Amino acid sequence: MNWFSIIPFIVVVITAIATKQVIPSLFFGVVVAGYLVTPDWLGGMTQALEFVIKGLSDPNNLKIIIFLYAFSGLIGLVRISGGIKGFVQTATEKISGRKGAFALTWLSALGTFSAPSFRIVTIAPVMKAMVKKLPMTKQELGFVIETTASPFVVLVPVATAFVGYMSSVIGLSLDQNGIEGDPYMFFLRSIPYNFFAISMILIGFYLSFFHKSKKQATDAENKDSEQQGEEDDDQWEDCHPSVSKDLPSNYWHLILPLVSVIIFTFFFMYMLGVKKEGAEGFEALINASVLDAMVLAVVISIAWFIIYLKIRSYPLRKQMNELVTGGNEMMSVILLLAMVWGLSKGSEALNFAQTISESLQWIPASFVAVLVFLIGCALSYFIGSSWGTWGILMPVGVSIATVSGSSLPIVIGAVFASGTFGAFSSPLSDNTNTTAGILNLNAVRYAKFKFKPAAMAAGVAAVLYLALPFFL
């Protein structure tokens, strides 16, 4: 049994929890894997570099990078052309009451589900502008907003920044264990088993429309800032760069590009399914070419949107600069992916899957999902990253599920659920800090406020993961 194969993952987990930084921790894990394979001062570094290059040279992985960069670039064009600001301005002018505001929050998720951060910067300024008209505190508003961010986005199977990455970590985990199958189809089958996301959405929906606070909780609000004057509470302009005063305002510049991406994605999914798979009807729509379809959809959407903006007198040079600037915002994610893929290649070289299979076969199949979920919740909370958690935990979860005979879709769903828990509740999460920044909340106290309902949803999920295997 090659126990050395487990060392890189142990190093990654310990380093990530200690430093609260995922990318350096993954890099450290890749380097450790390199030295375990080639125990030589120069050979170890060379081997680690080779692991990363192998991961980046995979055709599907390159498609994921292209999609993420291009999609982020498109969001940059939407932002600079006033799409986000136009949406916020129009919404604040037309919405006047609690039900209207919360209805907008939930319905707008159908058009802005591309990424949690994008959801937050489009809807949080609206709620900030209406904070005086709503019978809820800002931290309660933030909680409601975030239930339609990560918990919602992870359940959407197409045209999001998450789909490509989630399919990728499934694919590399399947490859490590010699399992055949389409990663995207495994992702689709895992969606109903993301019990934390589903529970969190239900709790958020209840709080939005049916709950009335007995006591106003304001302990997360930045009192020092508020003492400057209550008139600052509803000033949504400049609360985020996407809605700054110097930007134009046109909500169609948000709606049209996003609708275009969605429509073209489904169109190319169908056409590629017919051409490559020889399928018809619904089978042609759901096929292994979904990543190709998403790349083509976002590239075509960028092309026509640039032409449209040029016709509308937006300088081409300014558009290109913003396209690159927007794409560069995704570089940290791309770097994260490179480290995850490199660690995967290192794990393959160390026979990680075989070691897990031989050492953890004693775990009963009915307990695999709940154990993976609980471990992942702890990991994601301490590192504050859903993507980092998925990249670290998915290979382990799939390996244990394979040897124990556990249901792969349920275990995959448990891994995704655990990462979603950290993205929602951790004080280190980008979502927590973005929402807190826009609504003028203390991020740590705001995260503490969210933790109780998040723990309730996690408890419900854990019970379901424990009970479900006995009914299937």
N, C-alpha and C positions, 0 to 999 in steps of 0.2 A: 504494500500500500504506500503510495507516494504522498506522505503528509506534507511535503514541501509545497505541493500545489495549492494548499489552503493559505499559506503564509501571505501571499499578495493581498488576498481579500481581508485578512485580519489586519494587515498593515493599513489598508485603505480605510476600514471602518474606524479603527483607533485614531488614526491621524485626522480623519474628517470630523470626528466628535471633538477632538482636542483643539483643532484649529478653526473649526466652523467654516472651512474652505474645502469645497469638493474637488475642484480641478487640480490643485497641487497634491491633494491626497491621492487622486487617481494616477497622477503622473508618478508619484512615489511608488505606487503599487506596480506600475508598468516597469519601472527601473528595477524594483526588487525581483519581478518575474524574469527580467532579462539576465540578472546576475545568477538567479537560480538555474536558468537554462545554460548559461555560459559563465561559469565562475572565474572570470578573468577581468582585470581592472578596465581594459579597453573593450574586450569582447562583450561584457555585460551591457555597457552603454550602446554598443553597436546593435546588439540583439534587441534591446528595448526600442531603439529607433526603427528596426525592421518590423517589429510588432505593429507600431503605429502606422508605418507606411503600408503594410499589408491591409490594415483596416481601412485606410483611406483610399486604397486602390480598388476596393470592391465596387463594381458598377452601381449596385443599389445604394450603397453608402454615398457615393458621389451624387446620385440623384437626390438624396435627402439633403445634402449640403446645398445643392443648387436651389431646391425648393425653399429651404429655410431662408437663404440669402435673398432670393428673388421676392419672396413673400414679404419679408421685412422691408425690402426696398419699396414695394408697392405701398405698404403702410406709411412709409416716409413720404411718398407722393401724395397720399390721401391727407396726411397731416399738413404738409406745406401748402396744399391747395385749399385748405380751410374746410375739409370734409368733417373732421371731428368737431371743430369749433362751430360749424354750421349746425350740426346735429344738436349740440349742447344748447346753442342759442335758441333754436326753434323749439326745442323741448321745454326750456324754461319759460318761454313766452306762452305756450299753449297749455301747459299742465299747471293746475292750480291747487289741487287737493291731494290728500294722502293716497286715496285709491288710485287716482290718475298717475301719481308719481311711481307707485309700486307696480302698477300695471305696465307702465313704460319700462321699468327696470326689467321685468320678466319678459315682456314681448320683444324688447330690443335684443335680448339674448339670441333670438332666432336669426338676427342679421349681423351680430358682432361677436360670434362665438369663435373667431379665428384663434384667439389666444387670451388667457386670463388677464394679462396686463392691458391688452387692448380693450377688453370689456370694462376694466376698472377706469381707464382714462376717458372712456366715452360716457359712462353713466355717473361716476362719482362727482364730477363737476355739476351735473344736473341736480343731484341731491344736495350738494353744498349750497347751490343757489336757492333751494327751497327749504332749507333747514328750519327757518322760522315758521313755516307754514305746516310743518309736520309734527305730530305729537310723539316724536321719538328723539332721543339724544343722538349726537353724531356717531358715537360708537355703535349704537344700535343700527343706525343707517349703514355704517360700514359693514357690519355683520351681514345685513340683508344683501348688500351689493356683492359681497364676496361669495355668498352661496350660489350666485349665478356666474361666478368666475371659474376657478379650478374645478369644483365639483360638477359643473355643467359641461365645461369644455372637454373633460376626459371621457364623457359619454357620447360625444359627437363623432361619428365614424368617417367623416370626410371633410376636406377643405379646412383643416385646422393645422396650426404649427405643431400640434402634438402627434397627429396620426403617423407621420413618417417616422418620428423618433420611437414611438411606442411599438410600431411594427418592427423597427430595426432591432430593438433590444430583445423582442421575442424571437426574431430570426436568428440572431447570434446565439441565443440560448438553445434553440432547437438544433442548430448546427453542432454545438458542443456535445450534445447528447445523441447525435445521430438520428434525430427524429425528422421524418419527412412531413411536409405540409406547408401550406401557404401561411406565412406569418400574419398577413392581414386578416385572413379568415379566422385564425386563432384570436386575434384582437376583437373581431366582431362577436365571436362566441363568448368572449370574456366580459363584454359590456354588462350583461344582466347581473354579473357576480361582483360588480364594484359596489358593494353594499354600503360602504362609507359615503360615497358620492351621492347615492340615491337617498340615503337617510338624511344627509345634510341638506339636500334640496328640499325634502319634505319639511324638515324643521324650519328652514328659511321661509318657505311658502306660508307655513302656519304663522310665524312671527310677523310676516309682511301684512297679512290680511285679517287675522283673527285674534292676535294677542294684544292685550292692553297692559302696559307696564303699571304695576302698583307703586313702584318707586323709581323715580328717574335716576338712572345710573350715569354719572358724569365724571367718574374718577379717572377716565382715560383722556379727558380733554386737557389741552394745554392751557391752563388758567392764565399763565403769565401773558400769553399772546392775546387771550380774550379780554384781559383787563384794558387793553389798548382801545377797546370800543366794540360794542356789539355790531356796529355797522359793517365790520369786516367779515362777519359770519357768512353772508350771502354773496360775497364777491368771488365769483367763479373764474373770472378772467385772470390769467397769470398764476392760477393755482397749479398749473402744469404747463410745460412747454407746448403741448398739443393745442392748448386753448389760449395762447398768449394774445395780447391786444393787437400786436402788429400783424397778425395773420388775417387773411380774408375769411369770409364765412359763406359756405355753400354746402348744405347737407347732401346734395346730390353727388358731390365728390366723395362721399363716404358710401352712399347706397349703391351707386352704379358699379364701382370696381369690385365690391364684395359680392354683389349679385352675379357679376360676370364670372368671378372665380368659381362660384358654386355651380352655375349653369354649365360652364365649359368643362368643369370637372366631371359632372355626370355625363355630359355629351361624349367626352373622350373615353370615359370608363366604358360606356356602351359600345362605341365604335371599335376600341381596342379589343374588347371582349369578343365582338363579332369577327374581327380580323385575325387575332392571335389564337383565340380559344375555340373559334367556330361555334360559339354558343348563341342562343337566342333568348329574347325576352329578359326576364329578371336575372337569369344566369349570366347573360352577357354583361349586365350592369355590375354584378359583384364578381370580380375576377382578380387574378394576380397582377393585373396591369394598373392597379389603382395609383401607384406611385408615379408611373409614367403620365397618367392622366392629370394628376395634380400639378406636375411640373409644366406640362404643356398649357394647362389652364392658366396658371399664374403668369407664364411668359407672354401668352397672347393678351391677357388682361393688361399687363404692363405696356405692351406695344400700342394697343389702341388708346389707352388712357394718356400716354405721352403725346400721341398725335392729337387727341382731343384737347389737351391742355395747351399744346402749341397753337392750335387754331384759336383758343381762347386767350392768346397773347401771353402765355406763361413762357418765359425764356427757356430754350432748350438746355443751355448750359446750367441754369439753376435747377432744372429737373434732374439732370444727370448727377449733379452734385448731391442732391437730396436722395436720389436713388442709391448712390453709393453709401452715403451717410446712414440711410435707413438699413441697408444691408449689413453695414459694419456693426450695427447694434446687435446683430446675431452672432458676432464672432466669438463671444464667450461661450455661447451654446455650441457652436461648431467645434471649438476647442474641447469642450466637455465631451462631445461625441467622439472626437479623435482619441481621447484618453480611454473612454469606455471601450471603443473598438480595439485599441491597443491592448488593454487589459484582457479582453476576450481572446485575442490571439495568443497572448502569453499563457492564459489558462488552458487553452487547447494544447499548447506545447508541453505543459506540465501535467496533462491528463487530469484536469480538475474534475470533470464530470465523472470519470471512473472512480476517483477517490471518494467523492460524495456518495456515489452509488454503493460502494463497498462499506463505508463507515456509518451511513445513516439509514440503512435498510430496516433497522429495528423500529423506526418511527411508524406508528399505525397510520394508514392512509387517511382515516377520518380526522386526524389531528394536524395534518400538514398545512392546510389552508389557514387555520386559526393561528398556528405558530408563526408561519411566515408573515401573516398580517400584523401580529403583535410586535414581532421583531422589527418589521419595516416601519411601524408607527413610531417606535422609539428612535430608530435611526433617522427617519425623515424629520422628526421634531428637533433633534439636536443639530442636524446639518442644515435644515431649512430649505431643502431642495427635493422636489418630487422627481425630477429627471435624474439627479444624482442617486437617489434611492433606487429607482428602477434599474439604472445601469449596474449598480452594485448587487442588488438582491435578486434580480430576475434569473441570472444563471444558476444561482443557488436554489431558488424556488423550483425551477423547472427540473433541475437534477434530482432533488428530493422527491418531487411528484412522480418523476419517471420511475425511480427505483421502488417507491412505495405503492405504485399503482393508483395514485390519486388522480382525480380529474384535472387535466391540464387547464381547461378554461377557467375552472374555479380558482386554482392556485394563481394563474396569471391575473385574474380579476382581483385576488387578494393582494398581490404585489402592487398593482396600480392603485388600489384603494389605500394601501398604507402610505404610498408617496403622496397621495392627495391629502391625507390627514396632515402631514407636515407642511405642505404648501399652504393649507388653509389656516392652521393653528400656530405655527412656529413664529416666534418673534424675529427670527432670522430670514423669514420668507420674503421674497420680492413683493408678493401680493400684499402682505401685511404692511410693509413699509411704504408701498405706493399709495395704498388707501389711507394710511395714517398721515402721510405727507399732504395729500389733497384735502383731507377733512380736518387737518390741524389737530391730530391726536398724538399722544405719546405711544410709540410703537410697542414698547414692552407692556405697558398697562393695557393697551388695546388687545394685544395678543392674549393677555391673562383673562380679559373679558370674554374673548371668543373660546377659550379653552374648555369651559364647562359644557356648552352645547356640543362642541366638537368631540369631547370625551363621551358624551351621551350617544352621539351618532356612532362613534367607534365601538362603544359597548354593544349597541344593537348589531353592528356588523360582526363583531366577534362571536356573539351568540348565534347568528345566522351561519357563519362559517363552521361553527362547532356542530350545529344541528343538521345542516343541509346534507352532509354525506350519509346520514342515517335514513334519509328519505329518498335518496337517489339509488 
